[in-house]
């Protein structure tokens, strides 16, 4: 449960940074970051695996680069479903996904349990 909350907070921080740095990403209210992170987690858990399986041939042909399109599409889906969270286009969604991925990576390194 702790890891899930930390991942949601990291996603919310990544979305907040994307809102700050990118002109194509806009969040109307601070609480929308949490809801967007929660909806993104649900979309990545349910919808993304289905899309990965359905687009497997094109993913193999593109040597995996089509997964970037799927990641951007997940953010687009969240923006479409959640009022107060806006993404202007594919490149904004892709760059926002990259910022979120970097924040998750840094969070994983910094919060890794010490053994």
ChimeraX attribute file (.defattr): number of C-alpha atoms within 10 A of each C-alpha:
attribute: neighborCount
match mode: 1-to-1
recipient: residues
	/A:1	6
	/A:2	7
	/A:3	9
	/A:4	11
	/A:5	11
	/A:6	15
	/A:7	19
	/A:8	22
	/A:9	18
	/A:10	23
	/A:11	26
	/A:12	24
	/A:13	19
	/A:14	23
	/A:15	27
	/A:16	22
	/A:17	16
	/A:18	23
	/A:19	21
	/A:20	13
	/A:21	13
	/A:22	16
	/A:23	11
	/A:24	18
	/A:25	22
	/A:26	18
	/A:27	20
	/A:28	12
	/A:29	10
	/A:30	11
	/A:31	11
	/A:32	18
	/A:33	23
	/A:34	19
	/A:35	17
	/A:36	24
	/A:37	22
	/A:38	20
	/A:39	20
	/A:40	23
	/A:41	19
	/A:42	14
	/A:43	17
	/A:44	17
	/A:45	11
	/A:46	11
	/A:47	15
	/A:48	19
	/A:49	13
	/A:50	12
	/A:51	16
	/A:52	16
	/A:53	10
	/A:54	11
	/A:55	14
	/A:56	15
	/A:57	13
	/A:58	14
	/A:59	18
	/A:60	12
	/A:61	10
	/A:62	11
	/A:63	10
	/A:64	13
	/A:65	12
	/A:66	18
	/A:67	19
	/A:68	15
	/A:69	15
	/A:70	20
	/A:71	20
	/A:72	21
	/A:73	20
	/A:74	24
	/A:75	27
	/A:76	22
	/A:77	16
	/A:78	22
	/A:79	22
	/A:80	13
	/A:81	13
	/A:82	14
	/A:83	12
	/A:84	17
	/A:85	22
	/A:86	21
	/A:87	22
	/A:88	13
	/A:89	13
	/A:90	15
	/A:91	13
	/A:92	21
	/A:93	26
	/A:94	20
	/A:95	17
	/A:96	26
	/A:97	22
	/A:98	17
	/A:99	21
	/A:100	21
	/A:101	15
	/A:102	14
	/A:103	20
	/A:104	20
	/A:105	13
	/A:106	13
	/A:107	16
	/A:108	14
	/A:109	10
	/A:110	10
	/A:111	11
	/A:112	9
	/A:113	7
	/A:114	5
	/A:115	3
